[in-house]
Amino acid sequence: MKYLRNLSITQRISVTLIGTLLTVAIASGLLTLTNFLQWDLSGYVMDGRIDSTIVAAVSRTSGGRLVLKSTAELEALKREAPGLWFIVRDQSGDQVSMGQVSAPCASIVATLPRLFSGDVTDISEHDNLSCKFKTMRTHLGEAQIVYGGGPLMPIWKGAGIAVLQYLEAPFFLPLLLVNIVAIPVVVALALRRLKDVVQLARYVDINRQGLRLPEEGLPREIAPLVRAFNAALERLDAGRAQQDRFIANAAHELRTPVAIIRARLDALESGPLKVKLEQDVERLGELTDALLDLQALKSTIPRMEPLNLVALVSETLADLAPVVLAAGHDVEFVCGTERLEVSGDAASLKRVIVNLVQNAIKHGGDAITLTVTVRTEAAHVLMEFADTGPGIPPAWRDQMFESFSRYTRHGSGAGLGLSIVREIAVMHGGRATYFEPPTHGTGIRVSLPRIEAGKDFSIQNVNV
């Protein structure tokens, strides 16, 4: 049982069915054996190897006469059974013999041409087979053979060999071999739809709302589990939608008190307390705006169209350059081509550039250099933002794109800038990741699917 726990469904079913078939084969063989023996295991029968040994020792002369030759197998048989005798007769009546025919079988030898096959047992020794005769096709043609006095074996053993030769080997063994190959294939075909479900389940993510696993074509035993999983996904989507509505409403409600506080701060006299309060209100305002931006991304349908990403990045950086320089930093743009097309929403992609530049200004430290690179890699266009600041601690890099994630509690910002970047990247069929820049600092890479220039562009909503 412990072994079965480590097997796949296909392997478990295959092992069980093949084991069942093997059990049936063994039980059928035992049942046939007991039927042959009629539950009587006493007595002996002639060893079955005598037939082939005798026939192999007989050949024909150039004149066509039967002749007996000495073979190693025959000599070994004679040593094992000194009383062995036999007669081999062909259709023409020519025959060869060896040894003295036993008395119970003398009459059988006299009528051999009229007999086909059978066994003879002396009534005085009813447990022992006296002789055996049969008609068989050999290299001599059709021939008759009768023999006795050979080595004996217990009846149960001889019947067991017969069951293996005439039942198990020609019937159950081929069936078992065929099923060893066929059963795993049949089971795998029956569960092939389940593999599609497993593959699709890998894409289940809290940010992929509306994703459902396919229920069509599944086995009846698996379908209820998939339906229950889809029901759980529906409840998660409903909870996520309720949470998003709450955050959006809260952000809207915050705007009014923030505006009132700003107005009242303007009426206060200048001083350290006023400066501190203005900083706090500014941070609260940034949080409110970021929350509204994040919810707007999730609730609006982007206007996707072919865009020259090189031009979009260049123009946006030119607009941001005064802000970067005023903060005491430098920015440079690196690109080896004038045109790289992607399918995207211009306003959303511009927000990505603005957020990443602002993120570098806020967290990069003093007098950093921000290098923005646009390049291609396989079927994607990459935007890379690398600064020369203090960098991101390794322990925080896996969660840096989560909402409200900041590796220092006292830092500025709401912790939503990188989350918005990730949302926009996913919306465009791409991704946002951290990378280690050549120099010490922070590197953020945004990859977007590339489209070939001049090709027709159409948008399709695809649920992954």
C-alpha positions as CSV (number, residue, x, y, z in Angstrom):
1,M,0.0,0.0,0.0
2,K,2.8,2.4,0.8
3,Y,4.2,1.7,-2.7
4,L,0.9,2.6,-4.4
5,R,0.8,6.0,-2.6
6,N,3.8,7.1,-4.6
7,L,2.3,6.2,-8.0
8,S,0.3,8.3,-10.3
9,I,-3.4,7.6,-11.1
10,T,-2.4,5.9,-14.3
11,Q,0.2,3.8,-12.7
12,R,-2.1,2.8,-9.8
13,I,-4.9,1.7,-12.1
14,S,-2.4,-0.1,-14.4
15,V,-0.8,-2.0,-11.5
16,T,-4.2,-3.0,-10.0
17,L,-5.6,-4.3,-13.3
18,I,-2.4,-6.1,-14.3
19,G,-2.2,-7.7,-10.8
20,T,-5.9,-8.7,-11.1
21,L,-5.3,-10.3,-14.5
22,L,-2.2,-12.1,-13.2
23,T,-4.3,-13.4,-10.2
24,V,-7.0,-14.6,-12.6
25,A,-4.4,-16.4,-14.7
26,I,-2.9,-18.2,-11.7
27,A,-6.4,-19.1,-10.3
28,S,-7.5,-20.4,-13.7
29,G,-4.4,-22.5,-14.0
30,L,-4.9,-24.0,-10.6
31,L,-8.6,-24.7,-11.2
32,T,-7.7,-26.4,-14.5
33,L,-5.0,-28.5,-12.8
34,T,-7.3,-29.7,-10.1
35,N,-9.9,-30.5,-12.7
36,F,-7.4,-32.6,-14.7
37,L,-6.4,-34.4,-11.5
38,Q,-9.9,-34.7,-10.1
39,W,-8.2,-33.9,-6.8
40,D,-6.1,-37.1,-7.0
41,L,-2.4,-36.2,-6.7
42,S,-1.1,-39.8,-6.4
43,G,0.7,-41.7,-9.1
44,Y,3.2,-40.9,-11.7
45,V,3.4,-40.0,-15.4
46,M,6.1,-40.2,-18.0
47,D,8.4,-37.2,-18.3
48,G,7.3,-35.1,-21.3
49,R,10.8,-34.5,-22.6
50,I,11.0,-38.2,-23.8
51,D,9.1,-37.3,-27.0
52,S,11.5,-34.8,-28.4
53,T,14.6,-36.8,-27.3
54,I,13.4,-39.9,-29.1
55,V,12.3,-38.1,-32.3
56,A,15.6,-36.2,-32.5
57,A,17.6,-39.5,-32.4
58,V,15.8,-40.9,-35.4
59,S,16.8,-40.0,-39.0
60,R,16.6,-41.4,-42.5
61,T,19.3,-43.0,-44.6
62,S,19.9,-42.0,-48.2
63,G,17.6,-44.7,-49.2
64,G,14.8,-43.4,-47.0
65,R,15.0,-46.0,-44.3
66,L,14.6,-45.0,-40.6
67,V,17.7,-45.3,-38.6
68,L,18.5,-44.7,-34.9
69,K,21.5,-42.6,-34.0
70,S,23.2,-42.0,-30.7
71,T,22.7,-38.5,-29.3
72,A,23.9,-37.0,-26.0
73,E,20.3,-36.4,-24.9
74,L,19.3,-40.0,-25.6
75,E,22.4,-41.4,-23.8
76,A,21.6,-39.3,-20.8
77,L,18.0,-40.5,-20.9
78,K,19.1,-44.1,-21.0
79,R,21.3,-43.7,-18.0
80,E,18.5,-42.1,-16.1
81,A,16.0,-44.8,-17.1
82,P,17.7,-48.1,-18.0
83,G,14.4,-49.7,-18.7
84,L,13.5,-47.3,-21.4
85,W,12.0,-48.7,-24.6
86,F,10.4,-47.1,-27.6
87,I,9.3,-47.7,-31.2
88,V,9.1,-45.0,-34.0
89,R,7.1,-45.9,-37.1
90,D,6.4,-43.8,-40.2
91,Q,3.5,-43.9,-42.6
92,S,5.1,-46.5,-44.8
93,G,5.4,-49.0,-42.0
94,D,9.2,-48.6,-41.6
95,Q,10.2,-48.5,-38.0
96,V,13.1,-48.4,-35.5
97,S,13.0,-49.5,-31.9
98,M,15.1,-49.7,-28.8
99,G,14.7,-51.8,-25.6
100,Q,12.2,-54.5,-24.6
101,V,8.5,-53.7,-24.9
102,S,6.7,-54.1,-21.6
103,A,4.0,-56.8,-21.4
104,P,1.1,-54.4,-20.8
105,C,2.0,-52.6,-24.0
106,A,2.7,-55.5,-26.3
107,S,-0.9,-55.6,-27.7
108,I,-0.8,-51.8,-28.3
109,V,2.4,-52.2,-30.4
110,A,0.7,-54.9,-32.5
111,T,-2.3,-52.6,-33.3
112,L,-0.2,-49.3,-33.5
113,P,-1.2,-48.6,-37.2
114,R,-4.9,-48.4,-36.1
115,L,-4.3,-46.1,-33.1
116,F,-3.8,-42.3,-32.9
117,S,-2.8,-41.5,-29.3
118,G,-3.4,-42.6,-25.7
119,D,-1.9,-43.8,-22.4
120,V,-1.8,-47.3,-21.1
121,T,-1.7,-48.2,-17.4
122,D,-1.2,-51.7,-16.1
123,I,-4.1,-52.6,-13.8
124,S,-1.8,-54.1,-11.3
125,E,0.1,-50.8,-11.1
126,H,-2.7,-48.4,-11.5
127,D,-0.7,-45.5,-10.1
128,N,2.0,-45.8,-12.7
129,L,1.8,-45.1,-16.4
130,S,3.0,-48.2,-18.4
131,C,3.4,-46.7,-21.8
132,K,2.4,-43.8,-24.0
133,F,1.7,-43.6,-27.7
134,K,0.9,-40.7,-30.1
135,T,0.8,-39.6,-33.7
136,M,2.8,-36.5,-34.4
137,R,4.3,-34.4,-37.2
138,T,8.1,-34.5,-37.2
139,H,11.1,-34.0,-39.5
140,L,10.4,-37.6,-40.6
141,G,6.9,-36.6,-41.7
142,E,3.9,-37.9,-39.9
143,A,5.1,-40.6,-37.5
144,Q,3.8,-42.7,-34.6
145,I,5.8,-43.2,-31.4
146,V,5.2,-45.5,-28.5
147,Y,7.4,-45.7,-25.5
148,G,7.6,-46.8,-21.9
149,G,10.0,-47.5,-19.0
150,G,11.1,-43.9,-19.1
151,P,11.7,-41.5,-16.2
152,L,8.6,-40.8,-14.2
153,M,7.4,-37.6,-12.5
154,P,4.5,-37.0,-10.1
155,I,1.1,-36.6,-11.7
156,W,0.7,-33.1,-10.2
157,K,3.9,-32.0,-11.7
158,G,3.1,-33.4,-15.2
159,A,-0.4,-31.9,-15.1
160,G,1.1,-28.6,-14.0
161,I,3.5,-28.6,-17.0
162,A,0.6,-29.4,-19.3
163,V,-1.5,-26.5,-17.9
164,L,1.4,-24.1,-18.5
165,Q,2.0,-25.4,-22.0
166,Y,-1.5,-25.6,-23.3
167,L,-3.3,-22.9,-21.2
168,E,-1.1,-20.3,-19.6
169,A,1.6,-20.0,-22.3
170,P,-0.6,-19.7,-25.4
171,F,-3.5,-17.8,-23.8
172,F,-2.8,-15.9,-20.5
173,L,0.8,-15.0,-21.2
174,P,0.1,-13.2,-24.5
175,L,-3.0,-11.6,-22.9
176,L,-0.9,-10.4,-19.9
177,L,1.9,-9.0,-22.2
178,V,-0.7,-7.1,-24.3
179,N,-2.4,-5.7,-21.3
180,I,0.9,-4.5,-19.8
181,V,1.2,-2.2,-22.8
182,A,-2.5,-1.5,-23.5
183,I,-3.8,-0.8,-20.0
184,P,-1.5,2.2,-19.3
185,V,-2.3,3.6,-22.8
186,V,-6.0,3.2,-22.3
187,V,-6.0,4.8,-18.8
188,A,-3.8,7.7,-20.0
189,L,-6.2,8.4,-22.9
190,A,-9.2,8.3,-20.5
191,L,-7.4,10.8,-18.2
192,R,-6.0,13.0,-20.9
193,R,-8.6,15.7,-20.3
194,L,-7.4,15.7,-16.6
195,K,-3.9,16.6,-17.8
196,D,-5.4,19.7,-19.5
197,V,-7.1,20.7,-16.3
198,V,-3.8,20.3,-14.3
199,Q,-2.0,22.4,-16.9
200,L,-4.6,25.1,-16.7
201,A,-4.6,25.0,-12.9
202,R,-1.0,26.2,-12.9
203,Y,-2.3,29.6,-14.1
204,V,-4.7,30.1,-11.2
205,D,-3.7,33.3,-9.5
206,I,-5.5,35.9,-7.4
207,N,-4.8,38.4,-10.1
208,R,-6.4,36.3,-12.9
209,Q,-10.1,36.8,-12.1
210,G,-12.6,34.8,-14.1
211,L,-10.3,31.8,-14.7
212,R,-12.2,28.5,-14.5
213,L,-11.1,24.9,-15.1
214,P,-12.9,23.1,-18.0
215,E,-15.5,20.5,-16.8
216,E,-16.3,19.0,-20.2
217,G,-15.0,15.5,-21.1
218,L,-13.8,14.7,-17.5
219,P,-14.3,11.3,-15.9
220,R,-17.4,11.3,-13.6
221,E,-15.2,10.6,-10.6
222,I,-13.1,13.8,-11.3
223,A,-15.8,16.2,-12.5
224,P,-17.3,16.9,-9.0
225,L,-13.8,17.8,-7.7
226,V,-13.3,20.3,-10.6
227,R,-16.8,21.7,-10.1
228,A,-16.1,22.3,-6.4
229,F,-12.8,23.9,-7.3
230,N,-14.5,26.2,-9.8
231,A,-17.1,27.1,-7.1
232,A,-14.2,28.0,-4.8
233,L,-12.7,30.2,-7.5
234,E,-16.1,32.0,-7.9
235,R,-16.2,32.7,-4.2
236,L,-12.6,34.0,-4.3
237,D,-13.5,36.3,-7.2
238,A,-16.5,37.6,-5.4
239,G,-14.5,38.3,-2.3
240,R,-11.7,40.0,-4.4
241,A,-14.3,42.1,-6.1
242,Q,-15.9,43.1,-2.8
243,Q,-12.4,44.0,-1.5
244,D,-11.6,46.1,-4.6
245,R,-14.9,47.9,-4.2
246,F,-14.2,48.7,-0.6
247,I,-10.7,50.0,-1.4
248,A,-12.0,52.1,-4.2
249,N,-14.8,53.6,-2.1
250,A,-12.4,54.2,0.8
251,A,-10.0,56.0,-1.6
252,H,-12.8,58.2,-2.9
253,E,-14.0,59.0,0.6
254,L,-10.4,59.9,1.7
255,R,-10.1,62.6,-1.0
256,T,-12.5,65.0,0.7
257,P,-10.9,65.0,4.2
258,V,-7.4,65.2,2.7
259,A,-8.4,68.3,0.8
260,I,-10.0,69.8,4.0
261,I,-6.8,69.1,6.0
262,R,-4.7,70.7,3.3
263,A,-6.8,73.8,3.3
264,R,-6.6,74.1,7.1
265,L,-2.9,73.5,7.1
266,D,-2.5,76.5,4.7
267,A,-4.1,78.7,7.4
268,L,-1.6,77.6,10.1
269,E,1.5,79.6,10.8
270,S,4.8,78.2,9.5
271,G,6.8,76.0,11.7
272,P,8.3,72.5,12.2
273,L,4.9,71.0,13.1
274,K,3.3,72.4,10.0
275,V,6.1,71.0,7.8
276,K,5.6,67.6,9.4
277,L,1.9,67.6,9.0
278,E,2.2,68.7,5.4
279,Q,4.5,65.7,4.7
280,D,2.0,63.4,6.3
281,V,-0.9,64.8,4.4
282,E,1.2,64.6,1.1
283,R,1.9,60.9,1.8
284,L,-1.8,60.3,2.5
285,G,-2.7,62.0,-0.7
286,E,-0.2,59.9,-2.7
287,L,-1.7,56.8,-1.1
288,T,-5.2,57.8,-2.1
289,D,-4.2,58.6,-5.7
290,A,-2.3,55.3,-5.9
291,L,-5.3,53.3,-4.7
292,L,-7.6,55.0,-7.2
293,D,-5.0,54.4,-10.0
294,L,-4.8,50.7,-9.0
295,Q,-8.5,50.2,-9.0
296,A,-8.9,52.1,-12.3
297,L,-6.5,49.7,-13.9
298,K,-8.6,46.7,-12.8
299,S,-12.0,48.2,-13.8
300,T,-11.3,49.8,-17.2
301,I,-10.6,48.1,-20.5
302,P,-7.3,49.2,-22.0
303,R,-7.1,50.6,-25.5
304,M,-4.7,48.2,-27.1
305,E,-3.0,49.3,-30.3
306,P,0.4,48.9,-32.0
307,L,2.9,51.2,-30.4
308,N,6.5,52.1,-31.0
309,L,7.9,51.5,-27.5
310,V,11.2,53.2,-28.3
311,A,9.4,56.5,-29.1
312,L,7.1,56.2,-26.1
313,V,10.0,55.7,-23.6
314,S,12.1,58.4,-25.2
315,E,9.3,61.0,-25.1
316,T,8.3,60.1,-21.5
317,L,11.9,60.3,-20.3
318,A,12.3,63.7,-22.0
319,D,9.2,64.9,-20.1
320,L,10.6,63.6,-16.8
321,A,14.2,64.8,-17.2
322,P,13.6,68.2,-15.5
323,V,12.2,66.4,-12.5
324,V,15.1,63.9,-12.3
325,L,17.7,66.7,-12.7
326,A,16.0,68.9,-10.1
327,A,16.3,66.1,-7.6
328,G,20.1,65.9,-8.3
329,H,20.1,62.7,-10.4
330,D,21.0,61.8,-13.9
331,V,19.0,59.7,-16.4
332,E,20.2,58.1,-19.7
333,F,18.4,56.2,-22.4
334,V,20.0,53.3,-24.2
335,C,18.6,51.7,-27.3
336,G,20.1,50.3,-30.5
337,T,17.2,50.8,-32.8
338,E,14.6,53.5,-33.6
339,R,11.5,51.2,-33.6
340,L,10.3,48.2,-31.6
341,E,6.6,47.6,-31.8
342,V,4.4,46.2,-29.0
343,S,0.6,45.9,-28.6
344,G,-0.4,48.1,-25.7
345,D,-2.2,51.0,-24.1
346,A,-0.1,54.1,-24.3
347,A,-1.4,55.8,-21.2
348,S,-0.8,52.6,-19.1
349,L,2.7,52.0,-20.4
350,K,3.5,55.7,-19.8
351,R,2.4,55.1,-16.2
352,V,4.9,52.2,-15.9
353,I,7.8,54.5,-17.0
354,V,6.7,57.3,-14.6
355,N,6.3,55.0,-11.7
356,L,9.7,53.3,-12.1
357,V,11.5,56.7,-12.6
358,Q,9.7,58.1,-9.5
359,N,10.6,54.9,-7.6
360,A,14.3,55.4,-8.4
361,I,14.2,59.1,-7.4
362,K,12.5,58.3,-4.0
363,H,14.5,55.2,-3.0
364,G,17.7,55.4,-5.0
365,G,19.6,57.7,-2.6
366,D,21.7,60.8,-3.4
367,A,23.0,61.6,-6.9
368,I,22.1,58.4,-8.7
369,T,22.3,57.6,-12.3
370,L,19.2,55.9,-13.8
371,T,19.8,54.0,-17.0
372,V,16.8,53.0,-19.1
373,T,17.4,50.4,-21.7
374,V,15.0,49.2,-24.4
375,R,16.0,46.0,-26.2
376,T,14.6,42.8,-27.7
377,E,14.9,39.2,-26.5
378,A,13.3,36.4,-28.4
379,A,9.6,37.4,-28.9
380,H,9.6,40.1,-26.3
381,V,10.6,43.7,-25.9
382,L,12.3,44.5,-22.6
383,M,12.3,47.8,-20.7
384,E,15.1,47.8,-18.1
385,F,15.5,50.4,-15.4
386,A,18.8,50.2,-13.5
387,D,19.9,52.8,-10.9
388,T,23.2,53.1,-8.9
389,G,21.5,53.3,-5.6
390,P,21.9,51.1,-2.5
391,G,19.9,48.2,-4.1
392,I,17.2,45.9,-2.7
393,P,17.8,43.4,0.1
394,P,17.6,39.8,-1.3
395,A,15.0,38.8,1.3
396,W,12.6,41.4,0.0
397,R,13.0,40.9,-3.8
398,D,10.3,38.2,-4.0
399,Q,7.6,40.4,-2.5
400,M,8.6,43.8,-3.8
401,F,5.8,43.8,-6.4
402,E,3.1,43.1,-3.8
403,S,0.7,45.9,-2.8
404,F,1.8,48.0,0.2
405,S,5.2,46.3,0.2
406,R,8.1,48.4,1.5
407,Y,11.3,47.0,2.9
408,T,11.6,50.0,5.3
409,R,8.7,51.3,7.3
410,H,10.1,54.8,7.4
411,G,10.6,55.2,3.7
412,S,8.4,57.5,1.6
413,G,5.8,56.3,-0.8
414,A,2.6,54.1,-0.4
415,G,4.2,50.8,-1.5
416,L,1.9,50.6,-4.6
417,G,4.1,51.9,-7.4
418,L,5.7,48.5,-8.3
419,S,2.3,46.8,-7.7
420,I,0.8,49.1,-10.4
421,V,3.7,48.3,-12.7
422,R,3.1,44.6,-12.3
423,E,-0.6,45.0,-13.0
424,I,0.0,46.9,-16.2
425,A,2.6,44.4,-17.4
426,V,0.2,41.4,-16.7
427,M,-2.6,43.3,-18.5
428,H,-0.3,43.5,-21.6
429,G,0.5,39.8,-21.5
430,G,4.0,40.4,-20.0
431,R,5.6,40.5,-16.6
432,A,7.7,42.7,-14.3
433,T,10.7,41.2,-12.5
434,Y,13.8,42.2,-10.6
435,F,17.2,41.7,-12.0
436,E,20.7,42.3,-10.8
437,P,22.2,45.3,-12.7
438,P,25.9,45.2,-13.7
439,T,26.7,47.9,-11.1
440,H,25.4,47.9,-7.5
441,G,21.9,49.1,-7.4
442,T,18.3,48.1,-8.3
443,G,17.1,46.7,-11.6
444,I,13.5,46.4,-12.7
445,R,12.7,44.6,-16.0
446,V,9.4,44.8,-17.8
447,S,8.9,42.4,-20.7
448,L,6.1,42.9,-23.3
449,P,5.2,40.7,-26.2
450,R,6.6,42.0,-29.5
451,I,4.7,42.4,-32.7
452,E,6.3,42.5,-36.1
453,A,6.2,45.9,-37.8
454,G,3.7,46.1,-40.6
455,K,1.6,43.1,-39.6
456,D,-2.2,43.4,-39.0
457,F,-3.1,43.7,-35.4
458,S,-6.2,42.5,-33.7
459,I,-7.1,42.2,-30.0
460,Q,-8.6,39.0,-28.7
461,N,-9.5,38.4,-25.1
462,V,-8.1,35.1,-24.1
463,N,-8.5,33.4,-20.7
464,V,-5.3,31.6,-19.8
